[in-house]
Amino acid sequence: MAGKDKRYQTLDEDDDTEAETSLRTVGTASDAGPTPRKVLKTDTEKDQLVTSRTHPNPSYTEPKISGKGWGRVYKFFSGIREYPKAIPFIIGNEFCERFTYYGMRAVLGLFLKDFIGYTENSSTALYHAFIMLCYASPLIGAMIADGYIGKYRTILYLSVVYAIGNISLAGTSVRLGNETASKVLPLIGLLLIAFGTGGIKPCVAAFGGDQFRDDQAHLLPKYFSMFYFAINAGSLASTLLTPELRSIRCFDAPCFLLAFGLPAGLMVVAIIIFVAGNKLYYKREPQGNVIAQTARAIVLAIRRACANRKSLEKKDHWIYWADNVYERAFLDDVRSALRVFLLLLPVPIFWTLFDQTGSRWTFQAKRMDGKLGAITIKPDQMQVLNSALILIFIPLFETVIYPALRFCRLPMRPLQRMSMGMIFAGLSFVAAALVQIRLESVTDAYPANNIARFQVVNTMPVKMDVLVTRPIFGDTIFNQTVPYDGTTGLGDFEHGPYDIRVSAVLAGQPLTAAGTFNMTGRSVDSLVVAYNTTHIHIFKLNHDVAKLGGEEFAISFVNCNPQQMYSSGVYVQMSHIDRTGVEIELQRYNFNYDNYTRGIGLFEQSIREVINPPARDWSVEVLNFDTNASLHNSSMVFENGAQYTLYLLPPPENSTAGSGAPSAQLNVHPANLHVLWQAPQYAILTAGEIMFSITGLEFAYSQAPKSMKSVMQAVWLLTVAIGNLFVIIIAESKLFASRVSEFFFFAGLTIGVTFIFVILSLRYTYVDEQVDEGGSTRVERYTLLEEDKAQSSS
């Protein structure tokens, strides 16, 4: 297309640039902000405007820097000295507050599930209930700030509530000894956090915008860029750090005290920074509660419309039934806002999917392998991909993808971008479902219903010959020599009876033993061959191999040492080396069947323990139960996601050792699906966020009348709350037996809702409010279809 159609000459040439949108309508920081000015169509005009307001010589031109990108960097930093002195305090406060929020939120899902003990569905519901409150409470914060005490005091008072909530949550993240208190008290802290962070959310950015004079309005785009950078920097840093703090052990548990304590400390710092700038702030007086006024007008109009439904009097729109109380101009603005409200009805589905990165996707990552060379990626650290990709994708979309689409004459108006963003969100859940299919195939430790998985384990002090056959068919399953501390290895066979015959030579005496064992389907078993001072003993162990997460392993202990020193039983003490170099005792294992009054007796198996520490290397010590005398100490490696049986062996024949080394045999192999398989779904979702969230917020704000800006921001945040409410309903209703079905459901639902959104947007008329040379305001409207026709006819 040679040039833009004359109908669009009042728009910026690059109408996709957020900064230029802010130049066009500089009142983004506040409803009562600076008056909109003439639209600047070219970069030259904008440079002249900036120069005339920042340099005493109107003919001064900034030095040319080679390279368009470096020129923009120079312009950015050269303008910082002109900022209001209060801005660094607001930016610093925002960084600390966002660090607090995202750091706490990153580990919240695992805290609810693994530490407090809620089920996965209940943890998901509570996590999204918290987010829902965080995005519903901005309505309250906006009404308090606009109608009563102003932005400064609203931010200050609710920040204190916010900090108290964080301190309360950190204080309840240690074992309280009372199950009810452990489950209820953290929820009180979360409630205070939700009210605090949500209450200040609509105030901080706008309060920063209030600090700019009319002659500094050209700096607003840079301010909002810095503000957005502070948000992402705080999110990126905390999402990386708090999972690491959680993985440290304190008070014999994952250290959520540190993981929540650091964000709580940063919130206190945020308050100190904010208060430190008190004398520099311009504090605008409350301008009236527009949100409440709008709500009252809508309610009044509905009531009067219903009461006059049989009346002959007609109105251009039902909202005008409130004209007996409210001015026509205000009702015109409400009517315009309602057009946008209607279009936002399908929007919550995007947030339904997006916010599951901290719940369902984190629980999925927990069952995957996070080892990457010398480091281990924590499941809750995968969320950092979103923040990192945002910083990469924003310039990529603005400088490459959107210009390429315009070059190809593919219309990408805001509503079209939002539609594509919703589709991408649905596709990300298709990717998540495919990962889940693969994950369940590699972590389902149980064989099929008609398959028995078993092995033969040698715990005698000498090698043995073993023969295993199926008596019905005469098939030979195992016929091999198994060394001391050896096994035939696990194999999958048809369920049914199996004969086993074992022979060995011990102290020069030949010994034999035989037996028949019924191996059932969908089970994992070991046929353990042991020596009982005079004869060979064969017994069957059934292994509980229920699924584990990627950050834990399971282990049980079997005593196969017949020596007299073990007659009172043994216990096993495991410990690992903390990162500080201090050996931390994890737990003593002296489990049996009579309330722990004795150790593990001969040929007895302890209960299965699931352990979720941040370590692979362990010290395993065997001790006499009566005397606490150490019998053996070994260094062993246990992989996350694996399941083991630890056999306490007698010493090998002719050995002078008092006891044999503990021997770990695998029942289930470690998780072998790497957590980075989640990267594609995060990349797809983040691309969707760029097209949907950033575009949608700008669209909702720019399309609302000036008097409705705060109302529209509140409604936009409310869509996030509604989206999370839908997750709560699905999680608590337990509609889906498998996570795969649930992921595909969300993907399909999103595609269907996107279709509805496209239908609503087809006839939407865009509104562009401009100020002409004479200073009078004019409103230009054009539809999506009109622009498409103009582009196609060029």
Secondary structure, 3 states (H helix, E strand, C coil): CCCCCHHHCCCCCCCCCHHHHHHHCHHHHCCCCCCCCCCCCCHHHHHHHHHHHHCCCCCCCCCCCCCHHHHHHHHHHHCHHHCCCCHHHHHHHHHHHHHHHHHHHHHHHHHHHHHHCCCHHHHHHHHHHHHHHHHHCHHHHHHHHHHHHHHHHHHHHHHHHHHHHHHHHHHCCCCCCCHHHHHHHHHHHHHHHHHHHHHHHHHHHHHHHHCCCHHHHHHHHHHHHHHHHHHHHHHHHHHHHHHHHHHCEECCEECHHHHHHHHHHHHHHHHHHHHHCHHHCCCCCCCCCHHHHHHHHHHHHHHHHHHCCCCCCCCCCHHHHHCCCCCHHHHHHHHHHHHHHHHCCCCHHHHHHHHHHHCHHHHHHHCCECEECCEECCHHHCCHHHHHHHHHHHHHHHHHHHHHHHHCCCCCCHHHHHHHHHHHHHHHHHHHHHHHHHHHHHHCCCCCCCEEEEEEEECCCCCEEEEEECCCCCCEEEEEEECCCEECCCEEEECEEEEEEEEEEECCEEEEEEEEEEECCCEEEEEEEEECCCCEEEEEEECCCCCCCCCCEEEEEEECCCCHHHCCCEEEEEEEECCCCCEEEEEEECCCCCCCCCCECCCCECCCEEECCCCCEEEEEEEECCCCCEEEEEEEECCCCCEEEEEECCCCCCCCCCCCCEEEEEEECCCCCEHHHHHHHHHHHHHHHHHHHHHHHHHHHHHCCHHHHHHHHHHHHHHHHHHHHHHHHHHHHCCCCCHHHHHHHHHHHHHHHHHHHHHHHHCCEEEEEEECCCCCEEEEEEEHHHHHHHHHHC
